[in-house]
Amino acid sequence: MRFCVFLMQVNFEINIDLLHDKTVISALGILQLPVLVYFREPKPPAVFYAQLAPFPNTYASYSNSGLMTSAITEHWLEQVFLPNAQRSPTLIVDSWTGYNQAKNVFREQVRFKTVPKKCTNLAQPLDIYFNRQFKAFYRRLSETVIREDEAFIVSQRANVGRLLNLTFAQFSAPRFQPMLKYAWHAAGLLEERPPSFVTPEKFIFGFSFYAVSCSLCPSHVVARQTHRANAF
């Protein structure tokens, strides 16, 4: 019997005046890449896409308000979600009415399930666990970069893309699959509790149990990679 991977979609707010993203994690503990990131751009510059093109783990878009639109949703489903999902996926979404049109357009390709209104804090894996870990890591990463380079402006569009690209790369590492599965377990959607894990922030920035030396240069260590676990 083919195992159906259930996928979860949610808004993750990084800065209410700047951008949101659509994060998708599967019940198998896989973060789908690229992640849709949409910016608030009342008058988007001609270089918008060029500035964000170097970051393969993000799929950039924008709206006047910085909020999701039905058009962005349909474009994302066609260009990002479906090409990276398994056949006949089930996608769990919140009760936002903007999904209604997409549900009709993609009803033959995607099985949609909706979390009841005002229940995301009870049955939404990202709301219950994932977003807290994401915010903690992104905040720590931003603080570390500023400490190392005072000229780095974290709110600039290209720098936001750079930080998000690195964040998504780290969170997609196989070692964090138990954490993503735990989000489903905590929401009551997976019965089996996954094995213990270390969160991205603690693993990448915690050096009390790690040899503090850089494998690439004589500089001091600020973080370590998750895919190879060497410092940089």
N, C-alpha and C positions, 0 to 999 in steps of 0.2 A: 504494500500500500504506500502510495507517495505521501510523504509528510508535507503538509501545507504550512508554509511559513506565514505567520500572521505579522503584519507590519503596523507600526504605530506612527502617527503623524501629529505634530503639535507645533504651536508657535513657541519659540524661545526668545524672549526679549532681552537683548543685550543693552540697548540704550533706547529709551522710548522716542528720542528725537533723532535717532540715527538709523537703526535697522532692526529687522527680525530675521529669524531663519526657520526653516522647516526641517526638523530632525526626524529621521526615520530609523527605528531600530527593529530588528526582527526578534521573534521569540527564540531564535537560535543564538542570539547574542551578537548579531552583526549590525554594525552601523553602515547604512547605505551611503555610498559616495558616488557623485558629489552631493553636498548638502546645499539646498536652495537657500540663498541669502538675499533678502530684498531690502533695499535701502530707501530711506525717505529722500526723494530727489524732486522737489517741485520744478526745478529747471535743470535736468541732468546735463552735464557737460558732454561735449563730443567725445571726450576721452574716457568716458565712464567704463565701457567694456574693455578698452585697451589697458586701463589701469588694473583691472581685476583679472585679466586673462592669464597672467602667470601663475595663478593659484588653482591647480587642478582639482583640489578637494572641495571647492566651492563652485556653485552655479549662480552667478550674480544676476539680479534683476532689480527693478525699482518701481515705485509708485509715488504719486504726488504726496500722499499722506504717510507713506512708510508702512501702511497696513496691507494685508493680503487682499487681492481682488480675485474675482471669478476667472478673469482672463489669465492671470498669473498661475492660478491653480491648474487650469486646463493645460497650459503650456508646460508646466512642471510635470504633470502626469504623463504627457506625451513624450517629452524630451529627456526626462530624468528618471522618473519612477519606473515606468514600464520597461525601458531598456535594461534596467538593472535589477528588476524583480524576477522571480521565477514565474513560470506559467500559471495563469489564473490565480493571482495572489489575492489574499484578503487584506484589506486596508481598513484599519480602525481609525476613525476620525472623530473630532469633537462635533458639537451640535451647531456649529457656525453655518448659517444659511447659504453662505457662498459656495458650499460644496454641492448644493442641490443640482445645479446645472451640470457640474462635472460628473455627478453620479449618473445622470441621464446619458451624457455623451459616452461615458466609458463603461456602461453597465454590462456590456458583453465581454469586457476584458478584465475588469476588477470587481471583486466581491466586496462591497462596502458594508461596514458595520459602524454604527454611531454610538458614541458614549452619550448617555442621556444628559440633558441640560443640567448644569450645576453639580455634576458628578465626577468631573475630571480629577478633583482632589481625592476621590475615593477609588477610582478604577482606571486611572490613566498612568501607565508605567513611567512616563517621562516626568509628569507632575509629581508623582509620589517619590521618586528617587533620582532619576537621571539628571534632571535640571539642576539640582543642588550640587552635584559633583561637577557638572559642566561650568557653572558659575564660579565655583571655588577655584577650579583650574584656570579659567580665563582670567580671573582677578589676579591670581598668583603670577601667571605668566606676564600680564601687563605690568605688574609692580616690579618684577624681575628685570624686564626689558628697560623700564624707565631708570631703574637703579644703575644698570650697566651703561645706558646711553641716554643722558639727560636731554639730548636733542630729538629723541624719538617721540613723535606726537601720536599717541595711541588712537586719537579720534579721527585722524586723517583716513580717507577712504581706502587708499592703497595699504596703509598700515593695518587697518581693521581686517582687510582681506588677508594680509600676511599672517596675522595672529590667528585668525580663524582657520586658515589653511593648515597651520601647524597643529592647532588644537584638534581638528578633525583627523589629521594623520595619526596623532597619538591615540586618540580614543578608538580608532579602528584597529588597533593592534590586537592580535589574538589573545594576549594575556588579559585583556579587559572584557572578553566575552562573558565570563561568569558575572561580572558586574552588570552588564546589560541584561543578562537573563534574570539576575536578581530583581531588577526593576519590574519585570513581568511577574515574578514570584510575589513581590511585595504588594502588587496590585491585585493579587488573587487570581491571576490568569495562567499561572504555571504551578502545578502542585509540587513538583520536586524542587527542593531548595538547591541552588547551585553551590559548588565548593567555595570555600573562603577565598577572598581576593584582597588585594591592596588597591586603593583608589588611585586614579591617575595623579592627583596632586601629591599624594604621599610617595608614590613610586618615583615620580619624575623629579620632585624637588626635595625629597627627604634623603639626607646624606649621612645620617647618624649610623647607618648600617652599610655604607658604601664607601669604597676607597675613593678619596677625593683627588682624582687626577684625570686630566683630559687626554684622550687617546689621539687627538689630532693636533694639539698645540701645547705649549708650556703654560698657557693661561689657567687661571683658576676655574673650577667647575661651577656652572650655574644650573645645569639640568642634565638629565640623561634621556636617551631615546628609548622608546618602548619596544620597538621592533627588533633592536639589536642590544639594547641595554648598555650601550657605551656612553660615556659622558661627553658633554660639549659645553 
